[in-house]
Amino acid sequence: MFDEPPEVGEGRYTVVVSGDGEFLVGTCVELGVSAQGGTREGCLENLREAVALFLDEEPIVLPAGVIKVLKAAGYHGVNKRGRHIKFRKYGSPPDTLVLPNESRLARHFVGLVCDRTGCSPDQIQGSESGAEHESRAES
């Protein structure tokens, strides 16, 4: 078991760590959240980030088009702290993008996402925010 940092919450969680030889996978049993790492310490650090993301109640307002393009290119949202979201792409070569959690992205960030994923700005711009998209899907 490990203690979570105060910004995640006061409490203890049961963690199961297993490995396949190349990676270790840690799972927080109570929350059903998992993460991987090359070492035990790295795995637990990544799991703490994943648990913090899971428990974070700040809504994601990043445009749905951005999230869709990143997911299609193999990126995973791994951490959201305050006003930023970290996306990682595992494999060869691995890549990390940190984007502001804003409903409209500056041209610089749109260009960065397009460069990394091969999409066009039209696929991103003008998309509704993630929160608006989710609330309309539930209606």
Secondary structure, DSSP 4 states (H G I P E B T S, - for coil): -EEPPTTT-S-EE-EEEEE-SS-EEEEETTTTEEEEESSHHHHHHHHHHHHHHHH--SPP-SBHHHHHHHHHTTEEEEEEETTEEEEEE-SSS-EEEEEE--SS--HHHHHHHHHHH---GGGTTTPPBHHHHHHHHH-
